[in-house]
Amino acid sequence: MYFLKLIRLPNLLMMVLTQFLVRYCIIIPAFQTEYNITGEFPDHLSKFDFSLLVLSTILIAAAGYIINDIFDITADEINKPESVVIGKKITEKKARLVYLLLNAVGISISLYLAIKIEHPTMALVQVFIVASLWMYSSYYKRRILSGNFIIALLSALVLIVVGLFEPEFYRNFVFLMAYSGFAFFVSLTREIIKDMEDVEGDEKAQYKTLPVRFGLQKTKGIIYFNLLLTGGLIVLVFYQFFFINKVISFWYLLSMFLIPFLALTYLIYSANEKKDYYYASLFTKIIMLVGILTMIPFYYYFLT
């Protein structure tokens, strides 16, 4: 049980769900549309190979959580002592061995798939993710915004990597980039909120995060700005695809999606205690999940 806690099983399951939705609600339906027009179904990963890609992703992500906890022992003893696993349930040495094993298997799988699709350089994507998670945990998470940007980028890559391993989908990549942009901005917001939640321990551990360096009020201002950018992205995408349609009102749809961000803005504005930032972080995670689940109506709107 403690191992599942260490590798953040709920987060891994969300990654699995995300990649399955990308494949079956965006990529495969797009290929089906091409088949209906041309009579030829584009080459694509088999179900088995796609499952291997998902496995590669979650193995590398699980390794990332482990190395993050290894480097965060001091801060976690202050911020969330009840959640500390390394040093209590498993030794640091064993944790590092598991970290290396998970990464080795994850990269090996990606190399196999990259060679199979005749794009061997695609294996470098997973190598980049492994290196980024190491640099984040060992250095950048302690620096202003850089660590937040790395995690936000990696959150977007969870979606993008599925498309990268489907060369025939490249011409339709714009749809995937819209979702990836959403994942980036929402994840960036959540990472900053988590830093606000953990400011006490981070300060004692001498981390140079936004709230430690500039204080909570100025950090709130940065979150407001990021939420404004996220809202702008949503308006742009909806205007492009839904402004002229007879299925649903553009303004109704836009309001339905922007109201949660207004609610999140209020949660941040009214937050004063650690638990307030925890609930704001949790609400941001729910927004992310709901946003990803919109791939299902996206499929029905565009491709059926």
MOSULGI-V329007 format. One record per backbone hydrogen bond with DSSP energy under -0.5 kcal/mol. CO is the residue of the C=O (numbers start at 1). NH is the residue of the N-H. Records with the same first field share a line. If there is no record, write none. Layout:
# MOSULGI-V329007
CO = NH / NH
This chain:
# MOSULGI-V329007
1 = 5
2 = 6
3 = 7
4 = 9
5 = 8
8 = 11 / 12
9 = 13
10 = 14
11 = 15
12 = 16
13 = 17
14 = 18
15 = 19
16 = 20
17 = 21
18 = 22
19 = 23
20 = 24
21 = 25
22 = 26 / 27
23 = 28
26 = 30
27 = 31
28 = 32
29 = 33
30 = 34
31 = 35
32 = 36
33 = 37
34 = 38
35 = 39
40 = 42
46 = 50
47 = 51
48 = 52
49 = 53
50 = 54
51 = 55
52 = 56
53 = 57
54 = 58
55 = 59
56 = 60
57 = 61
58 = 62
59 = 63
60 = 64
61 = 65
62 = 66
63 = 67
64 = 68
65 = 69
66 = 70
67 = 71
68 = 72
70 = 73
72 = 76
73 = 77
74 = 78
75 = 78 / 79
76 = 80
80 = 83
81 = 84
85 = 88 / 89 / 90
90 = 87
91 = 95
92 = 96
93 = 97
94 = 98
95 = 99
96 = 100
97 = 101
98 = 102
99 = 103
100 = 104
101 = 105
102 = 106
103 = 107
104 = 108
105 = 109
106 = 110
107 = 111
108 = 112
109 = 113
110 = 114
111 = 115
112 = 116
113 = 117
114 = 119
115 = 118
119 = 122
120 = 123
121 = 124
122 = 125 / 126
123 = 127
124 = 128
125 = 129
126 = 130
127 = 131
128 = 132
129 = 133
130 = 134
131 = 135
132 = 136
133 = 137
134 = 138
135 = 139 / 140
136 = 141
139 = 142
140 = 143 / 147
142 = 208
143 = 147
144 = 146
145 = 149
146 = 150
147 = 151
148 = 152
149 = 153
150 = 154
151 = 155
152 = 156
153 = 157
154 = 158
155 = 159
156 = 159 / 160
157 = 161
159 = 162 / 163
160 = 163 / 164
161 = 165
163 = 166
166 = 169
167 = 170
169 = 172
170 = 173
172 = 175 / 176
173 = 177
174 = 178
175 = 179
176 = 180
177 = 181
178 = 182
179 = 183
180 = 184
181 = 185
182 = 186
183 = 187
184 = 188
185 = 189
186 = 190
187 = 191
188 = 192
189 = 193
190 = 194
191 = 195
192 = 196
193 = 197
194 = 198
196 = 199
198 = 202
199 = 203
200 = 204
201 = 205
202 = 207
203 = 206
209 = 213
210 = 214 / 215
211 = 215
215 = 219
216 = 220
217 = 221
218 = 222
219 = 223
220 = 224
221 = 225
222 = 226
223 = 227
224 = 228
225 = 229
226 = 230
227 = 231
228 = 232
229 = 233
230 = 234
231 = 235
232 = 236
233 = 237
234 = 238
235 = 239
236 = 240
237 = 241
238 = 242 / 243
239 = 243
243 = 245
249 = 253
250 = 254
251 = 255
252 = 256
253 = 257
254 = 258
255 = 259
258 = 262
259 = 263
260 = 264
261 = 265
262 = 266
263 = 267
264 = 268
265 = 269
266 = 270
267 = 271
268 = 271
273 = 276 / 277
274 = 278
275 = 279
276 = 280
277 = 281
278 = 282
279 = 283
280 = 284
281 = 285
282 = 286
283 = 287
284 = 288
285 = 289
286 = 290
287 = 291
288 = 292
289 = 293
290 = 294
291 = 294
292 = 295
293 = 296 / 297
294 = 298
295 = 299
296 = 300
297 = 301
298 = 302
299 = 303
300 = 304
